[in-house]
Amino acid sequence: MKACILDEEVNEWGTKDTRTELIHKLHRLEEEQYILREGESFQDFTDLMLRHMGDPEPELREHIYSTFYIWLKRDNKLTAEEMRHLLTVLLDDQHLFYRIGSEGGHSVLTRAFAVLPIALIMQRDRIHPFLPPKDFQYLKLSLLRYYQEEKDLRGYLAAEGWAHAAAHGADALEELIRYEESDIAVQHEVLEAITGMLHNGVRIFDEEEDERMASVVNTMIREKLLPQQEIAGWIHSLSQCMEWPDTRAQRVARVNGKNIVRSLYFRTIDRNDGNYLTLTSAMLTAEAKLNCFNEANHTYGGNEA
């Protein structure tokens, strides 16, 4: 079907069917190697992509993200001005903060798929800066707020596919900590946000969200963004939940904490040349405390189903 016909498509209410228009445009883009035709602009596509980025159809969401990935990362097609505009929209209350705090519906799809292109824009900005310095603070505050206020932590949905907000948000936090402007205070704020996600009170992560969060901490370790002793202190803090009352929230914190500590341990063990003894010791100690099946704890059985 030709593009001129698509522009005339209407839905049952007699208004333009922008979703169908977008589907056809994205398929055409893919067939034409994501190259715009004469007279077209990126905004002709990005406006529709932003409108439908939280669509319940997983293939459409993935196609939208793939297009952003190709234009923002692989081919570097968007100008600095276009990326600044795109970032402003992605951070607004119709995208990253769309119905923030709600659970169980489709709104999480918009939020979770808004944060992915944000991470791509941040990566571009880190390598070839185009955002004014004042924008870093706003970006930092927005991402930390999102990670603290996101309550829909479902991973993979039977009909709608990936939501994965905790994992997608972690990807953006990993970009954030690598900015030159991310001082020690910012690193600690990010660790605090990760603790809050692990201690969410409801969900034990089962779609490898803990691995994506571990990637953030692993980057801090590998790139020496924080002193090892301070990261070791954070690792020790994850085991403090063992002093909480025996509730569901405590179990969530314990299992999520145990899993991320294990992930970090196996990522650093191959680099254990004597330079990571403080960290590996902290990980082994924390895991032993968090593991109720460790014989030293003598707590398995009891209330464990």
BELVENHU-V905662 format. One record per pair of residues at least 6 apart in sequence whose ideal C-beta (glycine too) atoms are under 6 Angstrom apart, sorted by the first residue. I is the first residue (numbers start at 1). J is the second residue. Records with the same first field share a line. If there is no record, write none. Layout:
I = J  J
//
This chain:
6 = 21  24
9 = 17  20
10 = 16  17
11 = 17
18 = 48
19 = 52
22 = 48  52
26 = 63
34 = 70
42 = 78  82
49 = 64
50 = 89
53 = 64  113
54 = 109  110
55 = 61
56 = 106  160
58 = 161
61 = 113
65 = 116
68 = 117
71 = 77  78
72 = 120
73 = 120
80 = 130
83 = 121
87 = 121
90 = 96  114  118
91 = 142
95 = 114
96 = 111  114  146
98 = 107  110  111
99 = 107
100 = 149
101 = 149  151
103 = 151  152
108 = 152  163  165
112 = 163  164  165  168
115 = 168  169  172
116 = 168
118 = 172
119 = 171  172  175
122 = 175
123 = 175
125 = 131
126 = 179
136 = 181
143 = 172  176
144 = 189  193
147 = 169  193
148 = 196
150 = 165
153 = 166  203
154 = 163
155 = 164  207
156 = 162  207
157 = 163
166 = 197  209
167 = 209  212
170 = 212  213  216
173 = 190  216
174 = 215  216  219
177 = 187  190  225
187 = 225  226
191 = 234
194 = 213
198 = 256  257
199 = 253
201 = 249  252
204 = 252  255
205 = 256
210 = 259  260  263
211 = 263
213 = 260
214 = 260  263  264
217 = 264
218 = 267
220 = 226
228 = 278  279
232 = 278  279  282
235 = 282  283  286
236 = 282  286
238 = 257  286
239 = 286  289  290
241 = 250  253  254
242 = 289
244 = 250
254 = 290
257 = 290
258 = 290  291
261 = 283  286  287
264 = 283
265 = 283
268 = 276
272 = 280
288 = 294
292 = 299  300
293 = 300
//
